[in-house]
Amino acid sequence: MKKHLKLAGFAALMGATAMSVLSQSAAAQEKIKVGVIVSLSGAGAVLGQQARDGFNLAVKDLGGKMGGKDVEVVVVDDELKPDVAVTKVKGLLERDKVDFVVGPIFSNILQAIHKPVTENKTFLISPNAGPSSYAGKECNPYFYVTSYQNDQIHQILGNVAQKRGYKKIYLITPNYQAGKDFVAGVKMDFKGEIVEESYMPLGTLDFQAELSKIASMKPDAVLTFMPGGMGVNLVKQYKQAGLLDRIPFLSTFTVDESTLPAQQDAAIGMFGGSNWAPNLDNAANKKFVAEYEKAYNSVPATYAFQAYDAALLINSAVTALKGDLSDKTKVAAALKKADFPSIRGSFKFSNNGYPIQDFYLTKVAKRADGKFQTEIAEKVFSNYADRYAKDCAAQ
């Protein structure tokens, strides 16, 4: 009897050991799963497509692996609808069990998905939207941004308008969080008179009434944030109204590589604010732009490069932890280090998870091959951290 008990115990021990080995082997073979949620339909579709393509290009450049593990990317369309976005992101969390969520493009969508993702203790990496609402007291150790804090990019315009001596400016923007951040950003450095703050419904395509007001009020400059299809129409209608030669036009995300294929000659010479441009002179950026154009037959915009950097950021954390994402505190610390070669050059995180980086004034140009791109006209800010970081308790 004792002999049989010993044999049974030995068999049980061997079985448990085998199960442990199999479990460890299975864990070692698990994929890194990333959910990408961006706008792939409607007025913002081209922006989401650029972000999706930029992220996928980075994964391809990484050989489809992070930290020695295969990477699975699950892409969903938020349809630029907050309620749809919440449903889609819950699917990524509950059904797909993703390790990271990358997205979205628009700040109102980010505000909808931020809580479901971070409360699930899943890391949310925004490759574009950077609202002020999560940069200060509401900062979160599960939230990181590879773009900018929204105010900063718009502050460029106010700074330039002030330096150029404009006394009266006209502001026009969509009526949602990022539009409000645009106005706040411009006001940071501009000390003259704002003759109009015009908030348009998100998705507006007809600007004739606004253009008539601009023509009659005769401001020294028009400053605008009008992304996607809205920007395409505004630029075309602005030039058709004969305003471009009379009233300078400064913008953010209105004349960039996502809109230029549709705007073309109408946008040449227009200025914008950005944290990057395709002609940024460093080896990593030149490689990225060439690869992107070859893969997708279009010039990349900020949405693509910021998503590319988001993939590199995730890879840096996964690699540092040798693929073991079980300890969330260690993952957060690895992300915070931002130990990757950003294609924008200098990059590090402030204590709130938003970048410290350079910002530029860009100008639209037509290349020798007939394609359009933005090019750096001047550097406006260097190693610039956003103003809300001081209100964020160190994560």
Secondary structure as GFF3:
##gff-version 3
##sequence-region A 1 395
A	DSSP	alpha_helix	2	29	.	.	.	ID=ss1
A	DSSP	beta_strand	32	38	.	.	.	ID=ss2
A	DSSP	three_ten_helix	42	44	.	.	.	ID=ss3
A	DSSP	alpha_helix	45	61	.	.	.	ID=ss4
A	DSSP	beta_strand	65	66	.	.	.	ID=ss5
A	DSSP	beta_strand	69	77	.	.	.	ID=ss6
A	DSSP	alpha_helix	82	94	.	.	.	ID=ss7
A	DSSP	beta_strand	100	102	.	.	.	ID=ss8
A	DSSP	alpha_helix	107	119	.	.	.	ID=ss9
A	DSSP	beta_strand	123	126	.	.	.	ID=ss10
A	DSSP	three_ten_helix	132	134	.	.	.	ID=ss11
A	DSSP	beta_strand	143	145	.	.	.	ID=ss12
A	DSSP	alpha_helix	150	163	.	.	.	ID=ss13
A	DSSP	beta_strand	168	174	.	.	.	ID=ss14
A	DSSP	alpha_helix	177	189	.	.	.	ID=ss15
A	DSSP	beta_strand	193	200	.	.	.	ID=ss16
A	DSSP	alpha_helix	208	217	.	.	.	ID=ss17
A	DSSP	beta_strand	221	225	.	.	.	ID=ss18
A	DSSP	alpha_helix	228	240	.	.	.	ID=ss19
A	DSSP	beta_strand	249	252	.	.	.	ID=ss20
A	DSSP	alpha_helix	260	263	.	.	.	ID=ss21
A	DSSP	three_ten_helix	264	267	.	.	.	ID=ss22
A	DSSP	beta_strand	271	274	.	.	.	ID=ss23
A	DSSP	alpha_helix	283	296	.	.	.	ID=ss24
A	DSSP	alpha_helix	302	320	.	.	.	ID=ss25
A	DSSP	alpha_helix	328	337	.	.	.	ID=ss26
A	DSSP	beta_strand	348	349	.	.	.	ID=ss27
A	DSSP	beta_strand	355	366	.	.	.	ID=ss28
A	DSSP	beta_strand	372	384	.	.	.	ID=ss29
A	DSSP	three_ten_helix	389	391	.	.	.	ID=ss30
###
